[in-house]
Amino acid sequence: MKKIQEIGSYTRAYVGGDNGTYTETPPVSAPGYMNLLTGTWANKHNVYDNDLQSPNYHYKNIFRLFKEHYSDKTIAIFSTWTDNRIKLIGEGLAIAGNIIFDYKFDGYEHDQITYPHDPDDHFIFDIDQHVTNETSACIKIYGPDLSWVYLQYTDDVGHQFGDSEQFTQAVNNVDHQIGQIWEAIDYRMKHHQEDWLIIITTDHGRDPIRGEEHDNQTDRERTTWIITNSREMNTYFRDFQPAIVDIYPTIAKLINLKIPIELERELDGVPLTGKVSLIKPDVRLYGVILQIGWTVLDPTGNVKVWLSTTNSFKNEELVDKQKRDKLWDIYLGTTDNNNNNDKLLRDETHRIRNIEKQLAVINQNRLIINESLLSSSTSNNRINSDSQSIIIPDLSSMENRVRVRRRSSLDQQIIERWKTVVEQCKTHEQLPWTIQKLMIRRHFRRHYKTMLREPEHMNTSMYEQSEYVNNKPYHMI
């Protein structure tokens, strides 16, 4: 990576949105990927954790926009996590634009024969290396026009060992893998007289104490970096700390990809190349007054404030803030459980029940399901699922597939860590909403489980469909 930096440019960057505002985004893997893919924060793309319950596909990802403008050009994905293609990009889904990758190399985490799972997750490194090999070969032979490469092992090592020699070695390993990919790109530039751009970044930092977790808004967890082989970066890139959402408009500008005006006005990022007059636009509502501000880079000319005429907003966390606050008050016990709250309690309980239905999953002998959601008479009815978020019955033709653990809001280690955070906070209002949400959900599970029982004869086929599901079989290439 230092060699690429010497050829091109490097900067510190950040994730997490604007801390303490409506754009605040958890510094977690999947939200970070969606920041990158859509050029927006979580309040728009609606991915707040790795459970991926309801991505908002109305904000077109870079691959969708690219294919809509250049249908004859090719796109590729090389990934150690299949959900990047299936759920975040939504390949084949009508609501996500029905885009299909020309080259796709993923799904290996489900192949236990080739990559037997081990407690230290070293099989993830083996998959990373295989993904690297496939990336290098595909680029060298076919040269896709737009590609995304995702390597995972450094994150797994960080979770297990934190700041350690193991983590340093993992960084060295991925540096070597990136070098292997860069050699293939260099081959294309020299032998095919092509112009290639590579942008390297990461989805989050790590906690400042041990370097193991990343679910709070500390400086270290929010701080990332960007490396590119381009020297055409602007003042914003060189003299400020850009955001991960700035990569989307940067790529679009470099490949002459015209962003529709209404989509462009809803982007949260600005290009890192070319002339930029102002950055970091900010708007705050005080009563009936809007306070609008920005950071000036070029003081000449006038500023035009545009009003977007579209609103693709889809965010269960923020749409009904009044309801959210009432639920939090009920959890804290600071409100009376009167008749007005009875319906709210009942509705929220059933909503959480429906969420838990989708989260039910069996992987061989591993059962991830809240038993309180099922009555004893139906305890033998097990629900097969490929995901903790949505049901994908035909994801793969492989047998004995296994769910690969990813950090999520239901991870027991994170739950215990959040309990510690709760105790350390002076007031509950200081807690991030992501933590409040999980605590509310567990509260309803525990105290209202009698309302969650299913009918005596539960039909498990009801779990086989989901509005988010692409029912087409998935084939690995």
C-alpha positions as CSV (number, residue, x, y, z in Angstrom):
1,M,0.0,0.0,0.0
2,K,2.9,2.4,0.6
3,K,4.1,1.8,-2.9
4,I,0.7,2.8,-4.2
5,Q,0.7,5.8,-1.9
6,E,4.0,6.9,-3.3
7,I,2.6,6.7,-6.8
8,G,-0.6,8.5,-5.9
9,S,-2.1,9.9,-2.7
10,Y,-3.1,9.2,0.9
11,T,-5.4,10.8,3.5
12,R,-7.0,10.2,6.8
13,A,-10.7,9.8,6.4
14,Y,-13.7,9.1,8.6
15,V,-16.9,7.0,8.9
16,G,-19.9,7.3,11.3
17,G,-21.7,10.3,9.8
18,D,-21.9,13.5,11.8
19,N,-21.7,12.5,15.4
20,G,-24.7,13.5,17.4
21,T,-26.9,14.3,14.4
22,Y,-29.5,12.5,12.4
23,T,-26.7,11.2,10.0
24,E,-24.8,9.5,12.8
25,T,-24.0,6.0,11.6
26,P,-22.6,3.1,13.6
27,P,-19.0,2.4,12.7
28,V,-19.9,-1.2,11.9
29,S,-19.0,-3.3,8.8
30,A,-22.3,-3.4,6.8
31,P,-23.2,0.3,7.4
32,G,-19.6,1.1,6.2
33,Y,-20.0,-0.8,3.0
34,M,-23.4,0.9,2.3
35,N,-21.8,4.3,3.0
36,L,-19.2,3.4,0.3
37,L,-21.7,1.9,-2.2
38,T,-24.4,4.6,-2.0
39,G,-22.6,7.8,-1.0
40,T,-25.1,8.3,1.8
41,W,-25.2,7.7,5.6
42,A,-27.4,5.2,7.4
43,N,-30.4,7.6,7.8
44,K,-30.8,7.1,4.1
45,H,-29.5,3.7,3.2
46,N,-31.1,2.2,6.4
47,V,-28.3,-0.3,7.2
48,Y,-27.5,0.1,10.9
49,D,-25.8,-3.2,11.7
50,N,-24.8,-6.5,10.2
51,D,-28.3,-8.0,10.4
52,L,-29.3,-6.3,7.2
53,Q,-33.0,-6.4,7.9
54,S,-34.2,-3.7,5.5
55,P,-31.7,-1.9,3.2
56,N,-33.1,1.1,1.4
57,Y,-32.4,0.5,-2.3
58,H,-33.9,3.8,-3.4
59,Y,-30.4,5.4,-3.1
60,K,-28.8,3.8,-6.1
61,N,-25.4,2.1,-5.5
62,I,-22.5,2.8,-7.7
63,F,-22.8,-0.5,-9.7
64,R,-26.5,0.1,-10.4
65,L,-25.9,3.6,-11.6
66,F,-22.9,2.4,-13.7
67,K,-25.0,-0.4,-15.4
68,E,-27.9,2.0,-16.1
69,H,-25.6,4.3,-18.0
70,Y,-23.1,1.8,-19.5
71,S,-25.0,-1.4,-20.1
72,D,-22.3,-2.8,-22.4
73,K,-19.6,-2.4,-19.7
74,T,-18.7,-5.1,-17.1
75,I,-18.9,-5.1,-13.3
76,A,-17.3,-7.5,-10.9
77,I,-17.4,-8.4,-7.2
78,F,-14.7,-10.4,-5.3
79,S,-15.8,-10.9,-1.7
80,T,-15.3,-13.0,1.4
81,W,-18.8,-12.1,2.5
82,T,-21.7,-13.1,0.2
83,D,-24.1,-10.7,1.8
84,N,-22.3,-7.8,0.1
85,R,-23.7,-8.9,-3.2
86,I,-26.9,-10.6,-2.2
87,K,-28.2,-8.1,0.3
88,L,-26.3,-4.8,0.3
89,I,-26.2,-4.5,-3.5
90,G,-29.3,-6.6,-3.9
91,E,-28.3,-8.4,-7.1
92,G,-31.3,-9.5,-9.1
93,L,-33.8,-7.7,-7.0
94,A,-36.3,-5.6,-8.9
95,I,-36.4,-3.0,-6.1
96,A,-32.6,-2.8,-6.4
97,G,-32.5,-2.4,-10.2
98,N,-32.2,-6.0,-11.3
99,I,-28.5,-5.6,-11.8
100,I,-26.4,-8.7,-12.4
101,F,-22.6,-8.9,-12.0
102,D,-20.7,-10.0,-15.0
103,Y,-18.0,-11.6,-12.8
104,K,-18.7,-12.7,-9.2
105,F,-16.4,-14.6,-6.9
106,D,-18.0,-15.1,-3.4
107,G,-19.9,-17.7,-1.3
108,Y,-16.7,-19.5,-0.2
109,E,-17.5,-19.0,3.5
110,H,-20.3,-21.5,3.0
111,D,-18.0,-24.2,1.6
112,Q,-16.8,-26.2,4.7
113,I,-15.2,-28.9,2.7
114,T,-12.7,-26.6,1.0
115,Y,-12.5,-24.2,3.9
116,P,-13.2,-26.1,7.2
117,H,-14.1,-23.7,9.9
118,D,-11.7,-23.3,12.9
119,P,-12.0,-21.4,16.2
120,D,-9.4,-18.8,15.2
121,D,-11.2,-18.1,11.9
122,H,-8.0,-18.8,9.9
123,F,-10.3,-20.2,7.2
124,I,-11.3,-16.6,6.6
125,F,-7.7,-15.8,5.7
126,D,-7.6,-18.8,3.3
127,I,-10.8,-17.4,1.7
128,D,-9.3,-13.9,1.5
129,Q,-6.3,-15.4,-0.3
130,H,-8.5,-17.3,-2.8
131,V,-10.5,-14.2,-3.4
132,T,-7.2,-12.3,-4.0
133,N,-6.1,-15.0,-6.5
134,E,-9.4,-14.9,-8.4
135,T,-9.3,-11.1,-8.4
136,S,-5.8,-11.0,-9.9
137,A,-6.6,-13.6,-12.5
138,C,-9.9,-11.9,-13.6
139,I,-8.4,-8.4,-13.8
140,K,-5.4,-9.7,-15.7
141,I,-7.5,-11.7,-18.2
142,Y,-10.8,-9.8,-18.5
143,G,-10.3,-6.3,-17.0
144,P,-13.8,-5.6,-15.6
145,D,-14.7,-1.9,-15.9
146,L,-15.8,-1.5,-12.3
147,S,-14.9,-3.9,-9.5
148,W,-15.3,-4.2,-5.7
149,V,-12.8,-6.3,-3.7
150,Y,-13.6,-7.1,-0.1
151,L,-11.2,-8.9,2.3
152,Q,-12.3,-9.7,5.8
153,Y,-9.5,-11.4,7.9
154,T,-8.1,-8.3,9.5
155,D,-11.4,-7.5,11.1
156,D,-11.7,-11.1,12.5
157,V,-8.3,-10.9,14.0
158,G,-9.0,-7.5,15.5
159,H,-12.1,-8.9,17.2
160,Q,-10.2,-11.8,18.7
161,F,-6.8,-10.3,19.6
162,G,-7.2,-6.5,19.5
163,D,-4.0,-4.5,19.3
164,S,-1.5,-7.3,19.1
165,E,1.2,-9.0,17.0
166,Q,-1.5,-11.1,15.4
167,F,-3.3,-8.0,14.2
168,T,-0.1,-6.5,12.9
169,Q,0.6,-9.8,11.0
170,A,-2.9,-9.7,9.6
171,V,-2.4,-6.2,8.3
172,N,0.9,-7.3,6.6
173,N,-0.9,-10.2,5.0
174,V,-3.7,-8.1,3.5
175,D,-1.0,-5.6,2.4
176,H,0.6,-8.5,0.4
177,Q,-2.7,-9.5,-1.0
178,I,-3.4,-5.9,-2.2
179,G,0.0,-5.9,-3.7
180,Q,-0.9,-9.0,-5.7
181,I,-4.0,-7.3,-7.0
182,W,-2.0,-4.2,-7.9
183,E,0.4,-6.3,-9.9
184,A,-2.5,-7.4,-12.1
185,I,-3.7,-3.8,-12.5
186,D,-0.2,-2.8,-13.4
187,Y,-0.1,-5.6,-16.0
188,R,-3.3,-4.2,-17.6
189,M,-1.9,-0.7,-17.8
190,K,1.4,-1.8,-19.4
191,H,0.1,-4.4,-21.8
192,H,-3.3,-3.0,-22.7
193,Q,-2.5,0.7,-22.5
194,E,-5.4,1.2,-20.1
195,D,-5.9,3.8,-17.4
196,W,-6.8,2.3,-14.1
197,L,-7.8,3.8,-10.8
198,I,-7.6,1.9,-7.5
199,I,-9.1,3.3,-4.2
200,I,-8.3,1.4,-1.0
201,T,-10.2,2.1,2.2
202,T,-11.7,0.4,5.2
203,D,-15.2,0.4,6.8
204,H,-14.4,1.5,10.4
205,G,-11.6,1.9,13.0
206,R,-11.3,0.1,16.4
207,D,-12.0,0.9,20.0
208,P,-9.3,3.0,21.7
209,I,-8.8,0.7,24.7
210,R,-8.1,-2.7,23.3
211,G,-8.7,-2.4,19.6
212,E,-11.2,-5.2,19.6
213,E,-14.6,-3.7,19.0
214,H,-16.1,-0.9,16.9
215,D,-19.6,0.2,17.8
216,N,-19.2,3.6,19.4
217,Q,-18.4,7.1,18.1
218,T,-14.9,7.5,19.5
219,D,-12.2,9.2,17.3
220,R,-10.4,6.0,16.7
221,E,-13.5,4.0,15.8
222,R,-14.5,6.8,13.4
223,T,-11.1,7.3,11.8
224,T,-10.1,5.5,8.6
225,W,-8.0,6.3,5.6
226,I,-8.0,6.3,1.8
227,I,-5.1,5.3,-0.5
228,T,-5.2,5.8,-4.3
229,N,-2.9,5.6,-7.2
230,S,-4.2,9.0,-8.5
231,R,-2.3,12.2,-8.1
232,E,-5.4,14.2,-9.2
233,M,-6.8,14.7,-5.7
234,N,-8.1,18.1,-4.7
235,T,-7.5,20.4,-1.8
236,Y,-10.3,18.8,0.1
237,F,-8.5,15.4,0.0
238,R,-5.1,16.8,0.8
239,D,-5.9,19.4,3.5
240,F,-9.0,18.1,5.2
241,Q,-10.4,14.7,6.5
242,P,-12.8,13.5,3.9
243,A,-15.5,10.9,4.5
244,I,-16.2,7.4,3.1
245,V,-19.3,8.8,1.4
246,D,-17.0,11.0,-0.8
247,I,-15.7,8.0,-2.7
248,Y,-18.9,7.5,-4.6
249,P,-19.1,10.9,-6.3
250,T,-15.3,10.7,-6.8
251,I,-15.6,7.5,-8.8
252,A,-18.6,8.9,-10.7
253,K,-16.6,12.0,-11.7
254,L,-13.5,10.1,-12.8
255,I,-15.4,7.7,-15.1
256,N,-17.7,10.5,-16.5
257,L,-20.7,8.9,-14.9
258,K,-23.6,11.3,-14.9
259,I,-25.5,11.3,-11.6
260,P,-29.2,12.2,-12.1
261,I,-29.7,15.7,-10.5
262,E,-32.2,14.5,-7.8
263,L,-29.9,11.6,-6.8
264,E,-26.9,13.9,-6.8
265,R,-28.7,16.4,-4.5
266,E,-29.4,13.6,-2.0
267,L,-25.7,12.4,-1.8
268,D,-23.9,13.1,1.4
269,G,-20.4,13.2,-0.2
270,V,-18.5,15.5,-2.6
271,P,-15.8,14.6,-5.1
272,L,-12.2,14.2,-4.0
273,T,-11.0,15.3,-7.4
274,G,-11.4,18.5,-9.4
275,K,-12.4,22.0,-8.1
276,V,-14.7,22.1,-5.1
277,S,-16.0,25.4,-3.7
278,L,-17.4,24.3,-0.4
279,I,-17.5,21.1,1.8
280,K,-19.3,19.8,4.8
281,P,-22.8,21.4,4.2
282,D,-24.8,21.4,7.5
283,V,-28.4,22.2,8.2
284,R,-30.0,22.3,11.6
285,L,-33.6,22.9,12.6
286,Y,-34.3,25.3,15.5
287,G,-38.0,25.7,16.0
288,V,-39.2,26.9,12.6
289,I,-35.8,28.2,11.6
290,L,-33.3,26.4,9.4
291,Q,-29.6,27.2,10.1
292,I,-27.5,26.3,7.1
293,G,-23.7,26.4,7.0
294,W,-20.7,25.0,5.2
295,T,-16.9,25.1,5.1
296,V,-15.5,27.4,2.3
297,L,-12.7,26.2,0.1
298,D,-13.0,28.8,-2.7
299,P,-14.4,32.2,-1.5
300,T,-15.2,33.5,-5.0
301,G,-18.7,33.4,-6.4
302,N,-22.1,32.9,-4.8
303,V,-23.6,30.0,-3.0
304,K,-26.8,28.5,-4.3
305,V,-29.0,26.5,-1.9
306,W,-31.0,23.9,-3.7
307,L,-34.1,22.1,-2.4
308,S,-34.4,18.5,-3.4
309,T,-37.8,17.6,-4.7
310,T,-37.5,13.9,-3.9
311,N,-37.4,12.0,-0.6
312,S,-36.4,8.4,-0.7
313,F,-36.2,8.3,3.1
314,K,-36.9,4.9,4.6
315,N,-35.8,4.7,8.2
316,E,-37.6,2.8,11.0
317,E,-35.2,4.3,13.5
318,L,-36.1,8.0,12.9
319,V,-39.5,8.1,11.1
320,D,-41.5,8.0,14.4
321,K,-39.4,9.6,17.0
322,Q,-42.4,10.1,19.3
323,K,-43.1,6.4,19.3
324,R,-39.4,5.6,19.8
325,D,-39.2,7.9,22.9
326,K,-42.4,6.4,24.4
327,L,-40.9,2.9,24.1
328,W,-37.7,4.1,25.8
329,D,-39.7,5.7,28.6
330,I,-41.6,2.4,29.1
331,Y,-38.3,0.5,29.3
332,L,-36.9,3.0,31.9
333,G,-40.2,2.8,33.8
334,T,-40.6,6.5,33.7
335,T,-44.1,6.4,32.3
336,D,-47.3,4.8,33.6
337,N,-48.5,1.7,31.8
338,N,-51.9,3.2,31.1
339,N,-54.5,2.1,28.5
340,N,-52.9,4.3,25.9
341,N,-49.7,2.4,26.3
342,D,-51.3,-1.0,26.1
343,K,-51.8,-0.9,22.3
344,L,-48.3,0.4,21.9
345,L,-46.9,-2.4,24.0
346,R,-48.9,-5.0,22.1
347,D,-48.0,-3.6,18.6
348,E,-44.3,-3.4,19.5
349,T,-44.3,-6.9,20.9
350,H,-45.8,-8.4,17.8
351,R,-43.4,-6.3,15.6
352,I,-40.5,-7.7,17.5
353,R,-42.0,-11.2,17.2
354,N,-42.1,-10.8,13.4
355,I,-38.5,-9.7,13.4
356,E,-37.4,-12.7,15.5
357,K,-39.2,-15.0,13.0
358,Q,-36.9,-13.8,10.3
359,L,-33.8,-14.0,12.6
360,A,-34.5,-17.7,13.4
361,V,-31.8,-19.8,11.9
362,I,-30.4,-23.4,12.1
363,N,-27.0,-24.4,10.9
364,Q,-26.4,-28.0,11.5
365,N,-26.4,-28.4,15.3
366,R,-26.2,-24.7,15.9
367,L,-29.5,-23.1,16.8
368,I,-29.9,-19.4,16.9
369,I,-33.4,-18.7,17.9
370,N,-35.2,-17.3,21.0
371,E,-37.0,-20.2,22.5
372,S,-39.5,-17.9,24.2
373,L,-40.9,-17.1,20.8
374,L,-42.2,-20.6,20.3
375,S,-44.6,-22.6,22.5
376,S,-43.5,-26.0,23.8
377,S,-46.0,-27.8,21.5
378,T,-44.1,-26.4,18.5
379,S,-40.6,-26.8,19.8
380,N,-39.8,-29.5,17.4
381,N,-40.7,-27.4,14.4
382,R,-37.4,-25.9,13.3
383,I,-37.0,-23.2,10.7
384,N,-34.2,-23.5,8.3
385,S,-32.6,-20.2,7.2
386,D,-29.5,-19.0,5.5
387,S,-29.3,-15.7,7.3
388,Q,-30.0,-14.0,10.6
389,S,-31.9,-11.3,8.8
390,I,-34.0,-12.7,5.9
391,I,-34.9,-16.1,4.5
392,I,-33.1,-17.1,1.3
393,P,-34.3,-20.6,0.5
394,D,-32.4,-21.1,-2.7
395,L,-29.2,-19.2,-1.9
396,S,-26.9,-22.1,-2.9
397,S,-27.1,-25.7,-4.1
398,M,-24.3,-26.7,-1.7
399,E,-25.1,-29.2,1.1
400,N,-24.1,-28.7,4.7
401,R,-23.9,-25.0,4.5
402,V,-23.0,-23.2,7.6
403,R,-23.7,-19.7,8.8
404,V,-20.5,-17.8,9.3
405,R,-20.5,-15.6,12.4
406,R,-20.4,-11.9,11.8
407,R,-20.6,-9.3,14.5
408,S,-24.1,-8.1,14.9
409,S,-26.4,-6.3,17.4
410,L,-27.3,-9.7,18.8
411,D,-23.7,-10.8,19.5
412,Q,-23.5,-11.8,23.1
413,Q,-20.0,-10.2,23.6
414,I,-21.3,-6.9,22.3
415,I,-24.4,-7.2,24.5
416,E,-22.2,-7.6,27.6
417,R,-20.1,-4.8,26.5
418,W,-23.1,-2.5,26.0
419,K,-24.3,-3.4,29.6
420,T,-21.0,-2.0,30.8
421,V,-21.5,1.1,28.7
422,V,-25.0,1.6,30.3
423,E,-23.6,1.5,33.8
424,Q,-20.9,4.0,32.9
425,C,-23.3,6.5,31.4
426,K,-24.6,9.2,33.8
427,T,-28.0,9.2,32.1
428,H,-29.6,6.8,29.7
429,E,-30.1,9.6,27.3
430,Q,-26.4,9.5,26.5
431,L,-26.7,6.0,25.0
432,P,-26.7,5.7,21.2
433,W,-30.1,4.7,19.8
434,T,-28.6,1.4,18.5
435,I,-28.0,0.3,22.1
436,Q,-31.4,1.7,23.3
437,K,-33.1,-0.3,20.5
438,L,-31.5,-3.6,21.5
439,M,-32.3,-3.1,25.2
440,I,-35.9,-2.3,24.3
441,R,-36.1,-5.4,22.2
442,R,-34.7,-7.6,25.0
443,H,-37.1,-6.0,27.4
444,F,-40.1,-7.0,25.3
445,R,-38.8,-10.5,24.9
446,R,-38.4,-11.0,28.6
447,H,-41.6,-9.4,30.0
448,Y,-44.1,-10.0,27.2
449,K,-43.1,-13.4,26.0
450,T,-46.6,-14.8,26.7
451,M,-47.9,-12.6,23.9
452,L,-45.3,-14.1,21.5
453,R,-46.6,-17.6,21.5
454,E,-47.6,-19.1,18.2
455,P,-50.8,-21.0,17.4
456,E,-50.7,-24.7,18.3
457,H,-50.3,-25.8,14.7
458,M,-47.6,-23.6,13.3
459,N,-46.9,-23.8,9.6
460,T,-43.2,-23.4,9.0
461,S,-43.8,-22.7,5.4
462,M,-44.8,-19.2,6.4
463,Y,-41.1,-18.5,6.9
464,E,-40.1,-19.5,3.4
465,Q,-41.0,-16.2,1.7
466,S,-39.8,-12.6,2.2
467,E,-40.4,-9.5,0.3
468,Y,-36.7,-8.9,0.3
469,V,-35.8,-12.3,-1.2
470,N,-34.4,-13.1,-4.6
471,N,-35.8,-16.5,-5.3
472,K,-33.4,-17.2,-8.2
473,P,-30.7,-19.9,-7.3
474,Y,-27.3,-18.5,-6.8
475,H,-24.4,-20.0,-8.6
476,M,-20.7,-19.5,-7.8
477,I,-18.3,-18.6,-10.6
